[in-house]
Amino acid sequence: MTERNSNTGIPAVDFLVTFFQGRVQRVRSGELDRGASAVEWVIISAVVVAIVGVVAVVINRALKTGAENVEDCINGATADGTCKK
């Protein structure tokens, strides 16, 4: 790759030219693919968190229903030990 040596004598312009040349080289080299990988990990993590949340809600509802059934059975128990429904 040929680099252009542009020295305008104006420090701010020289800095901007050098800065943008560096950015263009990074884009062309594929170095920015690391960011895409990070985004993929964030998406995968969000999906896993959502799945865990759904499973937690299902388990919570099942435990609550089971606890209510036990409570009803205890409250309706007869002297012979059976549960009235």
C-alpha positions as CSV (number, residue, x, y, z in Angstrom):
1,M,0.0,0.0,0.0
2,T,1.4,3.4,-0.9
3,E,1.1,6.0,1.7
4,R,0.6,9.6,0.9
5,N,2.8,12.0,2.7
6,S,0.8,15.1,3.0
7,N,2.4,17.8,5.0
8,T,0.4,21.0,4.8
9,G,2.2,22.9,7.5
10,I,-1.0,23.2,9.4
11,P,-0.8,20.9,12.4
12,A,-4.5,20.4,12.8
13,V,-4.9,19.4,9.2
14,D,-1.9,17.2,9.3
15,F,-3.3,15.4,12.4
16,L,-6.7,14.9,10.7
17,V,-5.1,13.5,7.6
18,T,-2.9,11.1,9.6
19,F,-5.9,10.1,11.8
20,F,-8.1,9.3,8.8
21,Q,-5.4,7.4,7.0
22,G,-5.0,5.2,10.1
23,R,-8.7,4.6,10.3
24,V,-8.8,3.7,6.6
25,Q,-5.9,1.2,7.1
26,R,-7.7,-0.4,10.1
27,V,-10.9,-0.8,8.1
28,R,-9.0,-2.4,5.2
29,S,-7.0,-4.7,7.4
30,G,-10.1,-6.3,8.9
31,E,-9.1,-5.4,12.4
32,L,-12.6,-4.1,13.1
33,D,-14.0,-7.7,12.9
34,R,-13.4,-7.9,16.6
35,G,-16.3,-5.5,17.2
36,A,-18.6,-7.8,15.2
37,S,-17.6,-10.7,17.4
38,A,-18.4,-8.7,20.5
39,V,-21.9,-7.9,19.2
40,E,-22.5,-11.5,18.5
41,W,-21.6,-12.4,22.1
42,V,-23.9,-9.7,23.4
43,I,-26.8,-11.1,21.3
44,I,-26.1,-14.7,22.4
45,S,-26.0,-13.5,26.1
46,A,-29.3,-11.7,25.7
47,V,-30.9,-14.8,24.3
48,V,-29.6,-16.9,27.1
49,V,-30.8,-14.4,29.7
50,A,-34.2,-14.4,28.1
51,I,-34.4,-18.2,28.2
52,V,-33.3,-18.3,31.8
53,G,-36.0,-15.8,32.7
54,V,-38.7,-17.8,31.0
55,V,-37.6,-21.0,32.7
56,A,-37.6,-19.1,36.1
57,V,-41.2,-17.9,35.5
58,V,-42.4,-21.4,34.6
59,I,-40.7,-22.9,37.7
60,N,-42.1,-20.2,39.9
61,R,-45.6,-20.8,38.7
62,A,-45.3,-24.5,39.2
63,L,-44.0,-24.1,42.7
64,K,-46.8,-21.6,43.5
65,T,-49.5,-24.0,42.2
66,G,-48.0,-26.9,44.1
67,A,-47.9,-24.9,47.3
68,E,-51.5,-23.9,46.9
69,N,-52.5,-27.5,46.4
70,V,-50.7,-28.6,49.6
71,E,-52.3,-25.7,51.5
72,D,-55.7,-26.7,50.2
73,C,-55.1,-30.3,51.2
74,I,-53.9,-29.4,54.7
75,N,-56.9,-27.1,55.2
76,G,-59.3,-29.8,54.0
77,A,-57.8,-32.8,55.7
78,T,-60.1,-35.1,57.6
79,A,-59.6,-37.0,60.8
80,D,-58.7,-40.1,58.9
81,G,-55.9,-38.3,57.1
82,T,-57.3,-38.0,53.6
83,C,-57.4,-34.8,51.6
84,K,-60.8,-33.4,50.6
85,K,-60.9,-31.7,47.2
